[in-house]
Structure formats: C-alpha cells, structure tokens
C-alpha cells in the first residue's frame, strides 16, 4: 500500500503539471482567436486605427497571458525557484491589468454612449465585473502563494475570469447571441478544472468550489444588476465624469 502511494504521487504531480500547462496554453489560444481580427492580425483585416489606450490594453493583457503560460511552464519544468522570482512581476502586473482594463472599459463605454448607444451603460457591468472578479481571485492567489495546490487553482480561475471578452469575439454564432452565451462557453474552462480534480483526486479542491462560484455567480448577478436604475445612474455618472 505504501509503495502504491509513493508511486502514485509523482504520477499525479506529472499529470497536474501537464493539465495546468495545457490549460494555460488553451487560455492563450482562446485569447488569440478572439482578438486576432481586431488586434494581433489587424493588418490582415479591415478596421479603424487603434488608440494608444487600446494598444496599452492589448499589451498588458497579452503580457499577463504570456506570464501565466511562462509560470506554468516553469513549474512543469521543475523550476519553482524562477517561478517564485517571476511571481513578483505578477504581483505588479495584476493591479496594472485591473487599472488599464477598467480605464479602457469606461473610456469605451463613454465613446459608445456619446455616439447614442445607451446600451453601453448596461454592458459596462460585464467588463467591470471581469476586473472585480479577476482582482479578487488574483489577490487571493497571491496570498496563498505558499500553498501550491490552492495558488495554482486560484491563478487559473483569475485568468479564466478574463476570457469572456475573447470568447465573445470567437467566430461562433452562439457566442454572438449575448453575454449569457459567451459566459457559458467561457465557463467550460472552469468545468475542465473541476472535472480534472474529480478524475485525479475524486474530490473538488475548495479553491475551485468558492473560487469557481465567484466566477459563475458573478455572471448572472452582474447581468441582473446592469438593468437596474441604480446601475444605470452609476454607469452614466462614471462615463460622463471621466
């Protein structure tokens, strides 16, 4: 029995490294597919020139995705020493991402609202919700950085919380039907983590339970809040004051 347990642990750790490496790469691919026409491969598509703020937004968010892939690759390559050192960059990059993401969302809503698109006030709840959920999960992940099993799940969930913007731009008819649809597709990344835990450990890690619930429950909550008079008043004041 002891021998079986001793052999099983390295096998499980290897499977973990492969799974989280695969999830990081899948997240990066999801972002590239979504933003290829409007950002990464913009030169091959028609479109208006991007503003400096949008360029900064693309740089910061791409940087986070590349950092996430690099960090999982370092763990998979048994270079946890470099992973910890690079984690200091992540601690700086995460708040920068929230600042730039929030600013870009508000500026975009202001431009669309000024052009007569009143629904921009309602939709603003989606990207601002993304920033809030990411901030909570990334902060929790950094706080639990010495507890690897919790840390890696929270950082994955924090990154997944950003994917709905990319998924909404995928060339799939279903994701263009509205926020509920692209949220549902993006949530498959959360489901993948939960299923892996069940297969590998026969139980769901607590980080996936409460962290996953934050991601999942925030989505219908922000869609409901976005249509209230209180939110519309707040969003109007926000976009007209900046």
C-alpha positions as CSV (number, residue, x, y, z in Angstrom):
1,X,0.0,0.0,0.0
2,X,2.8,2.4,0.9
3,X,4.6,1.5,-2.3
4,X,1.5,2.2,-4.4
5,X,1.0,5.6,-2.7
6,X,4.7,6.5,-3.2
7,X,4.5,5.7,-6.9
8,X,1.1,7.4,-7.4
9,X,2.2,10.8,-6.1
10,X,4.9,11.5,-8.7
11,X,2.5,10.3,-11.4
12,X,-0.2,12.7,-10.1
13,X,2.2,15.6,-9.9
14,X,3.2,15.0,-13.5
15,X,-0.4,14.9,-14.6
16,X,-1.1,18.1,-12.7
17,X,1.8,19.8,-14.5
18,X,0.6,18.7,-17.9
19,X,-3.0,19.7,-17.1
20,X,-2.2,23.2,-15.9
21,X,0.3,23.7,-18.7
22,X,-2.5,22.7,-21.2
23,X,-5.0,25.0,-19.6
24,X,-2.6,27.9,-19.8
25,X,-1.9,27.3,-23.4
26,X,-5.6,26.8,-24.1
27,X,-6.3,30.2,-22.5
28,X,-3.7,31.8,-24.6
29,X,-5.1,30.3,-27.8
30,X,-8.6,31.4,-26.8
31,X,-7.4,35.0,-26.4
32,X,-5.5,34.9,-29.7
33,X,-8.5,33.5,-31.6
34,X,-10.8,36.2,-30.1
35,X,-8.6,39.2,-30.7
36,X,-6.8,38.1,-33.9
37,X,-9.0,40.1,-36.3
38,X,-9.0,43.3,-34.2
39,X,-5.6,43.2,-32.6
40,X,-3.0,40.5,-33.3
41,X,-3.7,40.2,-37.0
42,X,-5.3,43.5,-37.5
43,X,-3.1,44.3,-40.6
44,X,-4.9,41.5,-42.5
45,X,-8.4,42.8,-41.7
46,X,-10.3,46.0,-42.3
47,X,-10.7,48.3,-39.3
48,X,-10.1,51.7,-37.8
49,X,-6.7,52.5,-36.3
50,X,-6.4,51.6,-32.6
51,X,-6.0,54.3,-29.9
52,X,-2.9,54.3,-27.7
53,X,-5.1,53.2,-24.8
54,X,-6.3,50.1,-26.7
55,X,-2.7,49.3,-27.7
56,X,-1.7,49.5,-24.0
57,X,-4.7,47.4,-23.0
58,X,-3.7,44.7,-25.6
59,X,-0.1,44.8,-24.4
60,X,-0.9,44.5,-20.7
61,X,-3.5,41.7,-21.2
62,X,-1.2,39.8,-23.6
63,X,1.6,40.2,-21.1
64,X,-0.5,38.6,-18.4
65,X,-1.4,35.7,-20.6
66,X,2.3,35.1,-21.6
67,X,3.3,35.5,-17.9
68,X,0.7,32.9,-16.9
69,X,2.0,30.4,-19.5
70,X,5.6,31.0,-18.5
71,X,4.8,30.5,-14.9
72,X,3.0,27.2,-15.5
73,X,5.9,26.1,-17.8
74,X,8.4,26.9,-15.1
75,X,6.5,24.7,-12.6
76,X,6.2,21.9,-15.2
77,X,9.9,22.2,-15.8
78,X,10.7,21.9,-12.1
79,X,12.0,25.5,-11.9
80,X,9.9,26.6,-9.0
81,X,12.8,28.9,-7.9
82,X,12.4,31.0,-11.1
83,X,8.6,30.7,-10.7
84,X,8.8,32.4,-7.3
85,X,11.0,35.1,-8.5
86,X,8.8,35.9,-11.5
87,X,5.8,35.9,-9.2
88,X,7.0,39.3,-8.0
89,X,6.3,40.6,-11.6
90,X,2.8,39.0,-11.4
91,X,2.1,40.9,-8.2
92,X,2.8,44.1,-10.0
93,X,1.2,43.1,-13.3
94,X,-2.1,42.1,-11.8
95,X,-3.1,45.6,-10.4
96,X,-1.8,47.2,-13.6
97,X,-4.1,44.9,-15.6
98,X,-7.1,45.9,-13.4
99,X,-6.2,49.6,-13.8
100,X,-5.8,49.5,-17.5
101,X,-8.8,47.2,-18.1
102,X,-11.1,49.3,-16.0
103,X,-10.0,52.5,-17.7
104,X,-10.4,51.0,-21.2
105,X,-13.8,49.7,-20.4
106,X,-15.0,53.1,-19.1
107,X,-13.5,55.0,-22.0
108,X,-15.1,52.6,-24.5
109,X,-18.5,52.9,-22.8
110,X,-18.2,56.7,-22.8
111,X,-17.4,56.8,-26.5
112,X,-20.3,54.5,-27.4
113,X,-22.7,56.3,-25.1
114,X,-21.7,59.6,-26.6
115,X,-22.5,58.1,-30.0
116,X,-26.0,57.3,-28.9
117,X,-25.6,53.7,-27.8
118,X,-27.4,53.8,-24.5
119,X,-26.9,50.0,-24.1
120,X,-23.2,50.8,-23.5
121,X,-24.2,51.7,-19.9
122,X,-25.7,48.3,-19.3
123,X,-22.9,46.4,-20.9
124,X,-20.3,48.2,-18.8
125,X,-21.2,45.8,-16.0
126,X,-19.6,43.0,-17.9
127,X,-16.0,44.2,-18.2
128,X,-16.1,45.9,-14.8
129,X,-17.3,42.7,-13.3
130,X,-14.4,40.9,-15.0
131,X,-12.0,43.3,-13.4
132,X,-13.5,42.8,-10.0
133,X,-13.6,39.0,-10.1
134,X,-10.0,38.9,-11.5
135,X,-8.8,41.3,-8.8
136,X,-10.4,39.2,-6.0
137,X,-9.1,35.8,-7.3
138,X,-5.6,37.1,-8.3
139,X,-5.2,38.7,-4.8
140,X,-6.3,35.5,-3.1
141,X,-3.9,33.5,-5.3
142,X,-1.0,35.7,-4.3
143,X,-2.0,35.5,-0.6
144,X,-2.0,31.7,-0.9
145,X,1.3,31.5,-3.0
146,X,2.9,29.3,-0.3
147,X,0.1,26.7,-0.7
148,X,0.7,25.5,-4.2
149,X,-2.5,23.5,-4.6
150,X,-4.7,26.5,-3.8
151,X,-2.5,29.0,-5.5
152,X,-2.4,27.4,-8.9
153,X,-6.2,26.9,-9.0
154,X,-6.9,30.5,-8.0
155,X,-4.5,31.9,-10.6
156,X,-6.1,29.7,-13.2
157,X,-9.6,30.9,-12.2
158,X,-8.4,34.5,-12.2
159,X,-7.1,34.1,-15.7
160,X,-10.3,32.3,-16.8
161,X,-12.3,35.3,-15.5
162,X,-10.7,37.4,-18.3
163,X,-11.6,35.0,-21.1
164,X,-15.2,36.0,-21.8
165,X,-14.1,39.1,-23.7
166,X,-12.0,36.9,-26.1
167,X,-14.7,34.2,-26.3
168,X,-17.3,36.8,-27.2
169,X,-15.3,37.5,-30.3
170,X,-14.8,33.9,-31.4
171,X,-16.2,33.1,-34.9
172,X,-19.1,31.1,-33.4
173,X,-22.7,32.1,-33.9
174,X,-23.7,31.0,-30.4
175,X,-21.3,33.5,-28.6
176,X,-22.8,36.4,-30.6
177,X,-26.2,36.0,-29.1
178,X,-25.4,37.8,-25.9
179,X,-23.4,37.8,-22.7
180,X,-25.2,34.8,-21.3
181,X,-23.9,32.7,-24.2
182,X,-20.3,33.8,-24.2
183,X,-20.2,33.4,-20.4
184,X,-21.5,29.9,-20.7
185,X,-18.8,29.0,-23.2
186,X,-16.0,30.6,-21.2
187,X,-17.2,28.7,-18.1
188,X,-16.2,25.5,-19.8
189,X,-12.6,26.3,-18.6
190,X,-13.9,26.3,-15.0
191,X,-15.7,23.0,-15.7
192,X,-12.5,21.5,-17.0
193,X,-10.7,22.2,-13.8
194,X,-13.4,20.7,-11.7
195,X,-13.6,17.6,-13.8
196,X,-9.9,17.1,-13.7
197,X,-10.0,17.3,-9.9
198,X,-12.7,14.7,-9.7
199,X,-10.8,12.4,-12.0
200,X,-7.4,12.9,-10.4
201,X,-8.4,13.2,-6.7
202,X,-12.0,12.1,-6.5
203,X,-12.9,15.4,-4.9
204,X,-13.1,19.1,-5.8
205,X,-10.5,21.3,-4.2
206,X,-12.0,24.1,-2.0
207,X,-10.4,26.7,-4.2
208,X,-12.5,25.5,-7.2
209,X,-15.6,25.5,-5.0
210,X,-15.5,29.0,-3.7
211,X,-13.4,30.5,-6.4
212,X,-15.5,28.9,-9.2
213,X,-18.6,30.1,-7.5
214,X,-17.3,33.6,-7.5
215,X,-16.8,33.3,-11.3
216,X,-20.0,31.6,-12.1
217,X,-22.4,33.5,-9.7
218,X,-20.9,36.9,-10.7
219,X,-22.1,36.5,-14.2
220,X,-25.9,36.3,-13.8
221,X,-25.6,38.8,-10.9
222,X,-23.9,41.5,-13.0
223,X,-26.4,40.9,-15.8
224,X,-29.2,41.4,-13.3
225,X,-27.6,44.5,-11.7
226,X,-26.8,46.0,-15.1
227,X,-30.5,46.6,-15.8
228,X,-31.3,48.3,-12.5
229,X,-31.9,52.1,-12.3
230,X,-29.2,52.3,-9.7
231,X,-26.6,50.8,-12.0
232,X,-27.6,52.9,-15.0
233,X,-27.3,56.0,-12.9
234,X,-23.9,54.9,-11.6
235,X,-22.6,54.0,-15.1
236,X,-23.9,57.3,-16.6
237,X,-22.1,59.3,-13.9
238,X,-19.0,57.2,-14.4
239,X,-18.8,57.7,-18.2
240,X,-19.7,61.3,-18.1
241,X,-17.2,62.3,-15.4
242,X,-14.1,60.9,-16.9
